[in-house]
Amino acid sequence: MRKWRGIVGIALLLAAAVTVWWVWHVTEVKGLILEGGHPLVGVVVRVKATDYETTTDEHGAFVLKGFPPAFRLHVTAWVDGYYVGGGVAWPWRSTVIISLQRYWTSDNPHYAWIPPKVEDRSALTEFLMRMGLATAARLSFNKLFLPLASRLELGCADCHGRTIYDQWAASAHAQGTNNIRFQTMYNGTDTRGHKSPPTRQGYNRDYGSFPLRPDPSQPYYGPGFKLDFPDQAGNCASCHMPTEAVNAPYDTDITRIESTALQGISCDICHKVADVRVDPTTQLPYENMPGVLSMKLRRPNGEPQMFFGPYDDVDVGPDTFSPLQNKSRFCAACHNASFWGTPIYQSYSEWLASPYPQEGKTCQACHMKPDGVTSNFAPGRGGVKRDPKTIFTHNFPGAANVELLQNTAKLELSAHQEGDRLLVEVRVTNENAGHDIPTDHPMRNILLVVSASDAQGHKLEFLGDQIIPDWGGVGDEPDDYGGRPGKGYAKILEERWTEVSPTAAYWNPTVIREDTRIPAKATDVTHYEFRLAERSGPITVEAKLIFRRAFKQLVEQKKWKLKDILMEDKQVIVP
């Protein structure tokens, strides 16, 4: 009997607890946001991971309501200059007082960067580390996990490994100097280690020494920064190896670095960017200030750490919100640069001149587009479930991403017969890129290839002069498109002294000889005329849009293994 009474008692207690949880809810939260006992005005107060928010008044007070009733309500607070803070409201305690802490506002040049991943752990150590961190996070994130984490050597992957880190690790940003095209262009070699001869110099009484064209009698494996400037490091590392270059932007030789810097644009540096310096008139980075030269960093001196992020409600560690993380200007430092006064990398300024800023569409909207699946960017490490549409991916699709390229341009093809002539019109619209196509590195190019064939597969005689330039490839190979009907889209640079064109050696003084690229939302129209033979039967007209990451001759010189990417392909049949 006593046993049954105990069971009934436990059941009643459980029922009461469930009833309280089910019925007793927080429907309104009041509170204060303070710093050192003094009220903070204009603080954003939010129900964590939701859109329910308010701001504090002149007394630092807030009232938050309108949210779905909940038994436990996590509330966060943020204002510029402070770490994110948080508190919890319960049905019996719906008044929340949160104290905010100011963050570090200067930069520590001696800061040791956090590695994306700690690479030298044994399998056993890795297992024990994961289990220990997971257990501490479950028991108490603030009281156990954070103190434990501060005593261990951790990388970003230890908290973001199954989501953000894995995406980043497969991206171009993670390649750093492992990018073979970057390596060979910097050193003047091909992929097999063959090196072009040093750049020859001429002399002019008025100008001094100047570079000469490569000697055609000598083996040549393409250009290289170190061939032209053997005693300089250049500023390449300011974008490609920013963690190393930040303290020596003009003296970081990529061939001599062995550190985290080799992992390219790592997590820690992007989340240390407080601002990107731009000219207030042009809204563009200043001349000759690429990469870290345009970044305002906040590297802490000891504890607490400092991480800028895209959310104003991450209150589980030394995090704060940076509106810049959600803006295209964040990308401007490395994606807008001129050399010797010639605009080279210009995807940010192209975006700025496009309709996209007015539409509110940022670089991140395409190149960090949420995957619609990921709902927690730090599972088991203090992360919470969020709307998947609010979580940026970190694989940064770009010039190597087939899916992105095939969703960039619109290709329209029409043809009709007039007497013994076949007249063709092709329209190429930059429909979805927020910049010119192609963009950034001047060796990138797009080819429009147009052909017309009779019923037997014979090519019709082309009568026009709208042809692909020689840089599309001259020869008998199937992918030698130079001289064929069509058009090339590229920014064509010519070296001032050697008159080599097209050139990808933009570190030398160059001029833009031609720019046929298509701006955002613009349409390029070309026309073609073919001769019709008698009884040629139905005519098949085809237009292909092909993307190349580099000019064909340069690819062959460097022995890069790059394949053409078919962006669009259209056919029409003319009876």
ZABA-314045 format. One record per residue (C-alpha): residue number from 1; chain; x, y, z. Coordinates in Angstrom, 2 decimals. Example, Ala and Ser with C-alpha at 12.3 -4.5 7.8 and 13.67 -1.06 7.14 Angstrom:
ATOM	1	A	12.30	-4.50	7.80
ATOM	2	A	13.67	-1.06	7.14
END
This chain:
ATOM	1	A	0.00	0.00	0.00
ATOM	2	A	2.82	2.36	0.97
ATOM	3	A	4.54	1.52	-2.33
ATOM	4	A	1.47	2.49	-4.33
ATOM	5	A	1.13	5.72	-2.38
ATOM	6	A	4.69	6.61	-3.34
ATOM	7	A	4.06	5.87	-6.99
ATOM	8	A	0.84	7.89	-6.96
ATOM	9	A	2.65	10.76	-5.24
ATOM	10	A	5.39	10.81	-7.84
ATOM	11	A	2.81	10.65	-10.61
ATOM	12	A	0.92	13.58	-9.10
ATOM	13	A	4.11	15.61	-8.81
ATOM	14	A	5.00	14.89	-12.43
ATOM	15	A	1.47	15.77	-13.52
ATOM	16	A	1.66	19.00	-11.56
ATOM	17	A	5.04	19.85	-13.11
ATOM	18	A	3.75	19.16	-16.61
ATOM	19	A	0.65	21.24	-15.91
ATOM	20	A	2.75	24.14	-14.64
ATOM	21	A	5.01	23.88	-17.69
ATOM	22	A	2.02	23.68	-20.01
ATOM	23	A	-0.09	26.43	-18.44
ATOM	24	A	2.29	28.82	-16.69
ATOM	25	A	4.03	30.93	-19.34
ATOM	26	A	6.02	34.09	-19.77
ATOM	27	A	3.97	36.50	-21.88
ATOM	28	A	5.84	39.73	-21.20
ATOM	29	A	9.36	40.57	-20.10
ATOM	30	A	10.44	43.78	-18.42
ATOM	31	A	13.92	44.71	-17.40
ATOM	32	A	16.98	46.93	-17.38
ATOM	33	A	20.19	46.95	-19.40
ATOM	34	A	23.10	48.37	-17.46
ATOM	35	A	26.83	48.97	-17.55
ATOM	36	A	28.40	49.25	-14.14
ATOM	37	A	25.02	50.07	-12.65
ATOM	38	A	24.32	52.84	-15.17
ATOM	39	A	21.50	52.56	-17.73
ATOM	40	A	22.28	52.01	-21.42
ATOM	41	A	20.06	53.68	-24.01
ATOM	42	A	19.13	52.22	-27.41
ATOM	43	A	20.12	48.65	-26.62
ATOM	44	A	18.54	46.02	-28.87
ATOM	45	A	16.76	43.49	-26.66
ATOM	46	A	15.67	40.30	-28.37
ATOM	47	A	14.07	36.94	-27.74
ATOM	48	A	17.06	34.84	-28.78
ATOM	49	A	17.02	33.43	-32.32
ATOM	50	A	13.74	35.22	-33.17
ATOM	51	A	12.60	38.50	-34.71
ATOM	52	A	10.90	39.67	-31.51
ATOM	53	A	12.84	42.70	-30.35
ATOM	54	A	12.63	46.10	-28.72
ATOM	55	A	15.07	48.80	-27.56
ATOM	56	A	15.77	50.36	-24.19
ATOM	57	A	14.57	53.86	-23.27
ATOM	58	A	16.52	56.68	-21.65
ATOM	59	A	16.38	54.83	-18.34
ATOM	60	A	17.80	51.62	-19.81
ATOM	61	A	14.40	49.98	-19.38
ATOM	62	A	12.57	47.77	-21.85
ATOM	63	A	9.30	45.92	-22.26
ATOM	64	A	9.30	42.93	-24.58
ATOM	65	A	6.00	41.38	-25.63
ATOM	66	A	4.08	39.94	-28.56
ATOM	67	A	6.12	36.74	-28.67
ATOM	68	A	4.62	33.24	-28.37
ATOM	69	A	4.15	32.40	-24.66
ATOM	70	A	6.93	30.23	-23.27
ATOM	71	A	7.80	28.62	-19.95
ATOM	72	A	11.44	29.70	-20.31
ATOM	73	A	12.44	32.72	-22.37
ATOM	74	A	16.04	33.51	-23.32
ATOM	75	A	16.54	37.26	-23.77
ATOM	76	A	19.66	38.91	-25.24
ATOM	77	A	20.94	42.48	-25.34
ATOM	78	A	23.38	44.25	-27.66
ATOM	79	A	24.51	47.76	-28.45
ATOM	80	A	27.51	48.95	-30.43
ATOM	81	A	30.74	48.84	-28.43
ATOM	82	A	29.68	46.02	-26.13
ATOM	83	A	29.71	42.25	-26.01
ATOM	84	A	26.30	40.60	-26.33
ATOM	85	A	24.70	39.87	-22.96
ATOM	86	A	21.79	37.68	-21.99
ATOM	87	A	19.40	36.51	-19.32
ATOM	88	A	16.46	34.17	-18.77
ATOM	89	A	12.88	35.03	-17.86
ATOM	90	A	10.63	32.56	-16.02
ATOM	91	A	6.93	32.74	-15.13
ATOM	92	A	7.87	33.53	-11.53
ATOM	93	A	10.64	35.97	-12.52
ATOM	94	A	9.84	37.86	-15.70
ATOM	95	A	11.98	40.88	-14.85
ATOM	96	A	15.47	40.57	-16.35
ATOM	97	A	18.49	42.71	-15.56
ATOM	98	A	21.44	42.36	-17.92
ATOM	99	A	24.86	43.95	-17.45
ATOM	100	A	26.88	44.55	-20.61
ATOM	101	A	30.66	44.69	-20.91
ATOM	102	A	32.58	46.95	-23.26
ATOM	103	A	34.90	45.24	-25.72
ATOM	104	A	38.46	45.90	-26.78
ATOM	105	A	38.64	48.96	-29.08
ATOM	106	A	42.32	48.91	-30.05
ATOM	107	A	44.37	46.37	-31.96
ATOM	108	A	47.07	44.12	-30.52
ATOM	109	A	49.76	43.42	-33.17
ATOM	110	A	51.21	40.61	-31.04
ATOM	111	A	47.99	38.60	-31.01
ATOM	112	A	48.34	34.87	-31.78
ATOM	113	A	45.76	33.82	-34.36
ATOM	114	A	43.38	30.98	-33.58
ATOM	115	A	43.95	28.16	-36.11
ATOM	116	A	40.95	26.95	-38.11
ATOM	117	A	41.77	23.47	-36.85
ATOM	118	A	44.38	22.03	-34.49
ATOM	119	A	46.12	19.59	-36.83
ATOM	120	A	48.60	17.68	-34.66
ATOM	121	A	46.23	15.83	-32.30
ATOM	122	A	46.25	12.06	-32.08
ATOM	123	A	43.00	10.21	-32.75
ATOM	124	A	42.65	9.45	-29.04
ATOM	125	A	43.24	13.07	-28.05
ATOM	126	A	40.72	14.21	-30.63
ATOM	127	A	38.11	11.78	-29.28
ATOM	128	A	38.68	12.77	-25.65
ATOM	129	A	38.60	16.45	-26.58
ATOM	130	A	35.27	16.10	-28.36
ATOM	131	A	33.70	14.09	-25.56
ATOM	132	A	34.98	16.43	-22.86
ATOM	133	A	33.76	19.56	-24.60
ATOM	134	A	30.38	18.01	-25.40
ATOM	135	A	29.86	16.93	-21.78
ATOM	136	A	30.87	20.33	-20.40
ATOM	137	A	28.55	22.11	-22.84
ATOM	138	A	25.59	19.94	-21.82
ATOM	139	A	26.13	20.42	-18.09
ATOM	140	A	26.79	24.18	-18.09
ATOM	141	A	28.05	26.19	-21.02
ATOM	142	A	29.05	29.30	-19.06
ATOM	143	A	30.31	27.62	-15.87
ATOM	144	A	32.01	24.54	-17.32
ATOM	145	A	32.50	24.79	-21.09
ATOM	146	A	33.91	28.32	-21.33
ATOM	147	A	36.44	27.91	-18.47
ATOM	148	A	37.51	24.55	-19.92
ATOM	149	A	37.82	25.96	-23.45
ATOM	150	A	39.99	28.84	-22.21
ATOM	151	A	42.54	26.33	-20.88
ATOM	152	A	42.76	24.19	-24.02
ATOM	153	A	44.38	24.71	-27.40
ATOM	154	A	41.32	24.84	-29.61
ATOM	155	A	40.63	25.68	-33.23
ATOM	156	A	37.46	26.96	-34.84
ATOM	157	A	36.57	23.41	-35.89
ATOM	158	A	36.17	22.37	-32.26
ATOM	159	A	32.94	24.35	-32.06
ATOM	160	A	31.92	24.69	-35.71
ATOM	161	A	33.36	21.49	-37.19
ATOM	162	A	30.29	19.77	-38.58
ATOM	163	A	28.91	22.90	-40.17
ATOM	164	A	30.84	26.08	-40.81
ATOM	165	A	34.37	24.65	-40.69
ATOM	166	A	33.68	21.82	-43.14
ATOM	167	A	32.21	24.31	-45.61
ATOM	168	A	35.13	26.70	-45.26
ATOM	169	A	37.75	23.92	-45.52
ATOM	170	A	36.45	23.01	-48.98
ATOM	171	A	36.39	26.62	-50.19
ATOM	172	A	38.85	28.70	-52.19
ATOM	173	A	39.35	30.91	-49.13
ATOM	174	A	40.96	27.98	-47.33
ATOM	175	A	43.53	27.30	-50.07
ATOM	176	A	45.86	30.18	-49.33
ATOM	177	A	49.19	29.51	-50.99
ATOM	178	A	48.08	25.98	-51.83
ATOM	179	A	46.32	27.52	-54.82
ATOM	180	A	48.51	26.32	-57.67
ATOM	181	A	47.55	29.22	-59.93
ATOM	182	A	48.54	31.71	-57.26
ATOM	183	A	51.83	29.90	-56.64
ATOM	184	A	52.86	29.68	-60.27
ATOM	185	A	51.86	33.27	-61.04
ATOM	186	A	53.81	34.53	-58.04
ATOM	187	A	56.96	32.52	-58.79
ATOM	188	A	56.89	32.52	-62.59
ATOM	189	A	56.82	28.74	-62.87
ATOM	190	A	54.63	26.05	-64.34
ATOM	191	A	53.07	23.27	-62.28
ATOM	192	A	56.12	21.06	-62.88
ATOM	193	A	58.52	23.57	-61.38
ATOM	194	A	60.00	24.89	-64.62
ATOM	195	A	60.75	28.59	-64.25
ATOM	196	A	60.70	31.31	-66.86
ATOM	197	A	63.93	33.31	-67.31
ATOM	198	A	64.25	36.48	-65.21
ATOM	199	A	62.73	39.53	-66.84
ATOM	200	A	65.23	41.26	-69.12
ATOM	201	A	65.74	44.99	-68.65
ATOM	202	A	66.36	47.74	-71.16
ATOM	203	A	67.55	51.25	-70.41
ATOM	204	A	66.28	54.65	-71.42
ATOM	205	A	68.09	57.86	-70.53
ATOM	206	A	64.84	59.57	-69.60
ATOM	207	A	63.07	56.69	-67.83
ATOM	208	A	65.88	54.51	-66.57
ATOM	209	A	65.51	50.73	-66.72
ATOM	210	A	62.36	49.15	-68.11
ATOM	211	A	61.21	45.57	-68.75
ATOM	212	A	61.58	43.89	-72.13
ATOM	213	A	59.43	41.22	-73.72
ATOM	214	A	60.36	37.59	-72.95
ATOM	215	A	63.09	36.26	-75.23
ATOM	216	A	61.27	34.05	-77.80
ATOM	217	A	64.38	31.88	-78.15
ATOM	218	A	64.19	30.82	-74.49
ATOM	219	A	61.73	28.45	-72.82
ATOM	220	A	58.86	30.40	-71.29
ATOM	221	A	56.46	29.21	-68.60
ATOM	222	A	54.37	32.31	-68.20
ATOM	223	A	54.73	35.48	-66.14
ATOM	224	A	55.57	35.73	-62.46
ATOM	225	A	55.74	38.52	-59.91
ATOM	226	A	59.13	37.31	-58.71
ATOM	227	A	60.50	37.42	-62.26
ATOM	228	A	59.69	41.12	-62.50
ATOM	229	A	60.44	42.06	-58.89
ATOM	230	A	62.94	39.48	-57.55
ATOM	231	A	63.92	41.60	-54.54
ATOM	232	A	60.39	42.42	-53.40
ATOM	233	A	57.63	40.46	-51.70
ATOM	234	A	54.76	42.55	-53.07
ATOM	235	A	51.41	43.02	-51.37
ATOM	236	A	49.84	39.77	-52.61
ATOM	237	A	49.76	38.36	-49.08
ATOM	238	A	47.58	41.20	-47.84
ATOM	239	A	44.64	39.33	-49.38
ATOM	240	A	45.91	35.78	-49.84
ATOM	241	A	47.67	35.39	-46.46
ATOM	242	A	46.16	38.17	-44.34
ATOM	243	A	47.01	36.77	-40.91
ATOM	244	A	50.70	36.88	-41.79
ATOM	245	A	50.60	40.10	-43.80
ATOM	246	A	48.70	42.22	-41.30
ATOM	247	A	51.90	43.32	-39.55
ATOM	248	A	54.05	43.38	-42.72
ATOM	249	A	51.77	43.95	-45.74
ATOM	250	A	54.62	44.79	-48.16
ATOM	251	A	57.20	42.38	-46.80
ATOM	252	A	55.46	39.00	-46.65
ATOM	253	A	57.05	36.62	-49.13
ATOM	254	A	54.66	33.71	-49.65
ATOM	255	A	57.53	31.33	-50.41
ATOM	256	A	58.93	31.73	-46.89
ATOM	257	A	55.85	31.27	-44.72
ATOM	258	A	55.15	28.17	-42.67
ATOM	259	A	52.26	28.82	-40.32
ATOM	260	A	48.49	29.17	-40.01
ATOM	261	A	48.84	31.84	-42.69
ATOM	262	A	49.20	29.07	-45.27
ATOM	263	A	45.53	28.27	-44.65
ATOM	264	A	44.55	31.42	-46.47
ATOM	265	A	41.68	33.59	-45.37
ATOM	266	A	41.01	31.93	-42.04
ATOM	267	A	38.02	32.22	-39.73
ATOM	268	A	39.69	34.31	-37.05
ATOM	269	A	40.73	37.23	-39.22
ATOM	270	A	37.29	37.71	-40.78
ATOM	271	A	35.73	37.71	-37.32
ATOM	272	A	38.24	40.30	-36.09
ATOM	273	A	37.27	42.91	-38.71
ATOM	274	A	35.64	45.90	-37.04
ATOM	275	A	35.45	48.01	-40.19
ATOM	276	A	36.68	48.41	-43.77
ATOM	277	A	38.14	51.81	-44.61
ATOM	278	A	36.58	53.43	-47.68
ATOM	279	A	36.80	56.84	-49.28
ATOM	280	A	33.72	58.77	-48.11
ATOM	281	A	33.29	60.23	-51.58
ATOM	282	A	33.62	57.11	-53.72
ATOM	283	A	32.67	54.57	-51.03
ATOM	284	A	35.57	52.47	-52.35
ATOM	285	A	38.81	51.40	-50.65
ATOM	286	A	41.64	53.87	-51.07
ATOM	287	A	44.25	53.42	-53.81
ATOM	288	A	46.90	50.77	-53.17
ATOM	289	A	45.21	49.58	-49.97
ATOM	290	A	44.22	45.97	-50.71
ATOM	291	A	43.25	43.41	-48.11
ATOM	292	A	44.41	44.00	-44.54
ATOM	293	A	45.61	47.48	-45.49
ATOM	294	A	41.94	48.51	-45.60
ATOM	295	A	40.80	46.53	-42.56
ATOM	296	A	40.34	47.86	-39.04
ATOM	297	A	41.04	44.89	-36.80
ATOM	298	A	40.35	44.32	-33.12
ATOM	299	A	42.84	41.75	-31.86
ATOM	300	A	42.55	41.49	-28.08
ATOM	301	A	45.37	41.69	-25.58
ATOM	302	A	44.62	38.66	-23.42
ATOM	303	A	41.15	37.76	-22.21
ATOM	304	A	38.36	38.19	-23.03
ATOM	305	A	38.51	37.18	-26.67
ATOM	306	A	36.84	39.18	-29.42
ATOM	307	A	34.62	37.83	-32.20
ATOM	308	A	32.47	39.92	-34.53
ATOM	309	A	29.53	38.06	-36.03
ATOM	310	A	26.31	38.58	-38.01
ATOM	311	A	23.94	38.06	-35.04
ATOM	312	A	23.10	40.42	-32.17
ATOM	313	A	21.98	37.60	-29.87
ATOM	314	A	25.04	35.32	-29.48
ATOM	315	A	25.57	35.68	-25.73
ATOM	316	A	27.45	32.45	-25.02
ATOM	317	A	30.97	33.86	-25.17
ATOM	318	A	33.07	36.90	-26.11
ATOM	319	A	30.91	37.72	-29.12
ATOM	320	A	29.44	40.90	-30.46
ATOM	321	A	27.33	41.89	-33.43
ATOM	322	A	28.80	43.71	-36.43
ATOM	323	A	26.32	45.03	-39.02
ATOM	324	A	29.29	45.07	-41.43
ATOM	325	A	29.21	41.26	-41.55
ATOM	326	A	25.90	41.49	-43.41
ATOM	327	A	27.05	44.18	-45.85
ATOM	328	A	28.90	44.02	-49.16
ATOM	329	A	31.45	46.53	-47.88
ATOM	330	A	32.90	43.73	-45.76
ATOM	331	A	34.13	42.13	-49.03
ATOM	332	A	35.50	45.35	-50.51
ATOM	333	A	38.96	45.13	-48.94
ATOM	334	A	39.98	42.13	-51.06
ATOM	335	A	37.58	42.50	-53.97
ATOM	336	A	38.35	46.04	-55.06
ATOM	337	A	41.91	46.99	-55.91
ATOM	338	A	43.83	49.03	-58.46
ATOM	339	A	47.49	48.64	-59.39
ATOM	340	A	49.54	51.46	-60.91
ATOM	341	A	46.29	53.41	-61.22
ATOM	342	A	44.58	50.74	-63.32
ATOM	343	A	41.43	49.15	-61.86
ATOM	344	A	41.97	45.39	-61.63
ATOM	345	A	39.82	43.62	-59.04
ATOM	346	A	36.56	45.54	-59.20
ATOM	347	A	33.68	43.26	-58.25
ATOM	348	A	32.73	45.49	-55.31
ATOM	349	A	32.68	48.72	-57.33
ATOM	350	A	30.78	46.90	-60.09
ATOM	351	A	28.22	45.80	-57.50
ATOM	352	A	28.04	49.35	-56.14
ATOM	353	A	27.25	50.66	-59.65
ATOM	354	A	24.61	47.98	-60.27
ATOM	355	A	20.89	47.96	-59.33
ATOM	356	A	21.57	45.49	-56.51
ATOM	357	A	22.38	47.96	-53.69
ATOM	358	A	18.98	49.60	-54.22
ATOM	359	A	17.36	46.18	-54.14
ATOM	360	A	19.14	45.32	-50.90
ATOM	361	A	20.93	42.33	-52.42
ATOM	362	A	24.45	41.90	-51.06
ATOM	363	A	27.51	39.88	-52.07
ATOM	364	A	26.69	37.49	-49.23
ATOM	365	A	23.25	36.79	-50.73
ATOM	366	A	24.92	34.84	-53.57
ATOM	367	A	28.35	33.88	-52.25
ATOM	368	A	27.24	32.93	-48.71
ATOM	369	A	23.70	31.94	-49.58
ATOM	370	A	21.99	29.90	-46.83
ATOM	371	A	21.63	26.26	-47.80
ATOM	372	A	18.13	26.04	-46.33
ATOM	373	A	19.16	23.04	-44.24
ATOM	374	A	21.69	24.14	-41.62
ATOM	375	A	19.81	25.33	-38.53
ATOM	376	A	22.61	25.42	-35.96
ATOM	377	A	26.12	26.73	-36.64
ATOM	378	A	27.57	25.46	-33.35
ATOM	379	A	25.65	22.29	-32.44
ATOM	380	A	26.47	21.04	-28.97
ATOM	381	A	28.69	24.06	-28.37
ATOM	382	A	26.18	26.65	-27.21
ATOM	383	A	24.52	27.07	-30.59
ATOM	384	A	20.73	27.20	-30.84
ATOM	385	A	18.29	26.21	-33.53
ATOM	386	A	17.61	29.04	-35.97
ATOM	387	A	15.70	29.61	-39.16
ATOM	388	A	17.96	28.02	-41.85
ATOM	389	A	17.38	31.09	-44.03
ATOM	390	A	19.37	33.18	-41.52
ATOM	391	A	22.58	31.11	-41.46
ATOM	392	A	25.26	31.98	-44.00
ATOM	393	A	27.11	29.13	-45.65
ATOM	394	A	30.90	29.37	-45.76
ATOM	395	A	31.82	27.54	-48.97
ATOM	396	A	31.99	30.84	-50.92
ATOM	397	A	31.03	29.59	-54.40
ATOM	398	A	32.67	31.57	-57.17
ATOM	399	A	34.64	31.11	-60.38
ATOM	400	A	34.96	27.34	-59.94
ATOM	401	A	31.34	26.66	-59.03
ATOM	402	A	29.49	25.18	-61.99
ATOM	403	A	26.04	25.56	-60.45
ATOM	404	A	26.59	29.26	-59.76
ATOM	405	A	28.01	29.90	-63.23
ATOM	406	A	25.12	28.11	-64.89
ATOM	407	A	22.71	30.34	-63.01
ATOM	408	A	24.40	33.60	-64.00
ATOM	409	A	23.60	34.50	-67.60
ATOM	410	A	20.58	34.24	-69.86
ATOM	411	A	21.27	33.19	-73.46
ATOM	412	A	18.71	33.93	-76.18
ATOM	413	A	19.10	32.76	-79.77
ATOM	414	A	16.99	33.53	-82.83
ATOM	415	A	17.54	32.89	-86.56
ATOM	416	A	15.66	33.36	-89.82
ATOM	417	A	16.28	33.04	-93.54
ATOM	418	A	16.46	35.97	-95.97
ATOM	419	A	17.11	34.74	-99.50
ATOM	420	A	20.35	32.77	-99.49
ATOM	421	A	21.36	34.19	-96.14
ATOM	422	A	20.81	32.92	-92.61
ATOM	423	A	20.62	35.79	-90.13
ATOM	424	A	21.26	35.05	-86.46
ATOM	425	A	20.84	37.20	-83.37
ATOM	426	A	22.28	36.29	-79.97
ATOM	427	A	21.45	38.09	-76.75
ATOM	428	A	23.50	37.50	-73.60
ATOM	429	A	22.07	38.98	-70.41
ATOM	430	A	23.93	39.18	-67.13
ATOM	431	A	20.80	38.16	-65.30
ATOM	432	A	21.92	37.11	-61.83
ATOM	433	A	25.49	38.29	-61.14
ATOM	434	A	25.78	41.41	-59.01
ATOM	435	A	28.91	42.46	-60.93
ATOM	436	A	30.29	42.34	-64.47
ATOM	437	A	30.79	38.93	-66.03
ATOM	438	A	33.50	37.82	-65.85
ATOM	439	A	34.83	39.74	-62.86
ATOM	440	A	37.91	40.30	-60.69
ATOM	441	A	41.04	38.50	-61.98
ATOM	442	A	41.72	39.84	-65.50
ATOM	443	A	42.72	36.43	-66.86
ATOM	444	A	39.12	35.20	-66.60
ATOM	445	A	37.13	35.23	-69.81
ATOM	446	A	33.86	34.10	-71.33
ATOM	447	A	33.44	32.95	-74.93
ATOM	448	A	30.27	33.10	-76.97
ATOM	449	A	30.61	30.47	-79.70
ATOM	450	A	28.07	30.56	-82.55
ATOM	451	A	27.73	27.97	-85.32
ATOM	452	A	25.29	26.93	-88.03
ATOM	453	A	25.19	23.47	-89.65
ATOM	454	A	23.15	21.92	-92.44
ATOM	455	A	21.28	18.62	-92.30
ATOM	456	A	24.48	16.70	-93.07
ATOM	457	A	26.38	18.39	-90.24
ATOM	458	A	28.48	20.61	-92.50
ATOM	459	A	29.27	24.07	-91.18
ATOM	460	A	27.75	26.94	-93.12
ATOM	461	A	30.05	29.59	-94.54
ATOM	462	A	30.29	32.55	-92.19
ATOM	463	A	30.04	35.93	-93.92
ATOM	464	A	30.41	38.36	-91.05
ATOM	465	A	33.25	39.79	-89.00
ATOM	466	A	31.88	39.18	-85.51
ATOM	467	A	34.52	36.68	-84.42
ATOM	468	A	36.20	35.47	-81.25
ATOM	469	A	39.62	37.09	-80.66
ATOM	470	A	42.82	35.08	-80.97
ATOM	471	A	43.05	34.82	-77.17
ATOM	472	A	40.18	32.33	-77.44
ATOM	473	A	42.78	29.90	-78.81
ATOM	474	A	44.34	29.60	-82.26
ATOM	475	A	45.00	26.18	-83.75
ATOM	476	A	43.32	22.96	-84.78
ATOM	477	A	42.18	21.75	-81.37
ATOM	478	A	38.41	21.51	-80.77
ATOM	479	A	38.68	24.17	-78.05
ATOM	480	A	40.63	26.63	-80.20
ATOM	481	A	37.81	29.11	-80.73
ATOM	482	A	39.82	32.10	-81.97
ATOM	483	A	38.57	33.30	-85.37
ATOM	484	A	35.24	31.48	-85.12
ATOM	485	A	31.88	33.28	-85.13
ATOM	486	A	31.15	34.63	-81.68
ATOM	487	A	32.51	37.05	-79.14
ATOM	488	A	34.93	37.18	-76.23
ATOM	489	A	34.04	38.85	-72.96
ATOM	490	A	37.01	39.98	-70.88
ATOM	491	A	38.95	42.91	-69.50
ATOM	492	A	42.00	43.03	-71.76
ATOM	493	A	45.11	44.48	-70.15
ATOM	494	A	48.24	45.50	-72.03
ATOM	495	A	51.60	45.97	-70.33
ATOM	496	A	52.77	49.55	-70.85
ATOM	497	A	56.41	48.74	-71.58
ATOM	498	A	56.34	45.37	-73.30
ATOM	499	A	52.92	45.80	-74.98
ATOM	500	A	52.16	42.16	-74.13
ATOM	501	A	48.40	41.69	-74.40
ATOM	502	A	46.31	40.15	-73.03
ATOM	503	A	48.31	39.97	-69.84
ATOM	504	A	47.51	38.69	-66.37
ATOM	505	A	50.65	40.29	-64.91
ATOM	506	A	48.73	43.22	-63.48
ATOM	507	A	51.53	43.90	-60.96
ATOM	508	A	53.26	45.65	-63.84
ATOM	509	A	52.01	49.00	-65.18
ATOM	510	A	49.14	48.19	-67.54
ATOM	511	A	46.39	49.88	-69.50
ATOM	512	A	42.93	48.56	-70.30
ATOM	513	A	42.92	48.03	-74.05
ATOM	514	A	39.38	46.70	-74.18
ATOM	515	A	36.61	45.81	-71.75
ATOM	516	A	33.83	43.76	-73.30
ATOM	517	A	32.41	42.35	-70.09
ATOM	518	A	28.69	42.55	-69.37
ATOM	519	A	27.58	44.65	-66.37
ATOM	520	A	24.90	43.45	-63.97
ATOM	521	A	21.44	43.27	-65.59
ATOM	522	A	22.85	44.45	-68.95
ATOM	523	A	22.36	42.67	-72.29
ATOM	524	A	24.90	42.27	-75.07
ATOM	525	A	23.49	41.73	-78.58
ATOM	526	A	25.48	40.37	-81.53
ATOM	527	A	24.48	39.46	-85.09
ATOM	528	A	25.80	36.82	-87.51
ATOM	529	A	25.30	36.08	-91.19
ATOM	530	A	25.81	32.69	-92.86
ATOM	531	A	25.50	31.64	-96.51
ATOM	532	A	22.83	29.06	-97.29
ATOM	533	A	23.62	26.40	-99.88
ATOM	534	A	20.95	24.93	-102.15
ATOM	535	A	19.01	22.03	-100.65
ATOM	536	A	20.84	22.37	-97.33
ATOM	537	A	17.81	21.07	-95.43
ATOM	538	A	16.98	22.10	-91.88
ATOM	539	A	19.69	24.29	-90.36
ATOM	540	A	20.80	23.82	-86.78
ATOM	541	A	22.01	27.02	-85.17
ATOM	542	A	23.81	26.75	-81.85
ATOM	543	A	25.16	29.26	-79.37
ATOM	544	A	27.34	28.29	-76.41
ATOM	545	A	28.52	30.43	-73.54
ATOM	546	A	31.81	29.08	-72.15
ATOM	547	A	33.63	30.29	-69.04
ATOM	548	A	37.40	30.04	-68.74
ATOM	549	A	39.30	30.78	-65.56
ATOM	550	A	42.31	31.91	-67.58
ATOM	551	A	43.32	32.66	-71.17
ATOM	552	A	44.10	29.49	-73.09
ATOM	553	A	47.71	30.40	-73.84
ATOM	554	A	48.39	31.11	-70.17
ATOM	555	A	46.80	27.81	-69.14
ATOM	556	A	49.09	26.00	-71.57
ATOM	557	A	52.19	27.88	-70.41
ATOM	558	A	51.50	27.15	-66.75
ATOM	559	A	50.17	23.62	-67.41
ATOM	560	A	47.15	24.30	-65.24
ATOM	561	A	44.51	21.60	-65.32
ATOM	562	A	41.50	23.78	-66.01
ATOM	563	A	38.43	22.70	-67.91
ATOM	564	A	36.05	24.91	-69.82
ATOM	565	A	32.75	25.39	-68.00
ATOM	566	A	29.63	25.45	-70.17
ATOM	567	A	27.43	28.20	-68.78
ATOM	568	A	24.62	28.09	-71.33
ATOM	569	A	23.81	26.24	-74.57
ATOM	570	A	20.96	27.07	-76.95
ATOM	571	A	19.88	25.58	-80.29
ATOM	572	A	17.26	26.54	-82.84
ATOM	573	A	16.22	24.71	-86.01
ATOM	574	A	15.51	26.75	-89.12
ATOM	575	A	13.44	24.69	-91.62
END
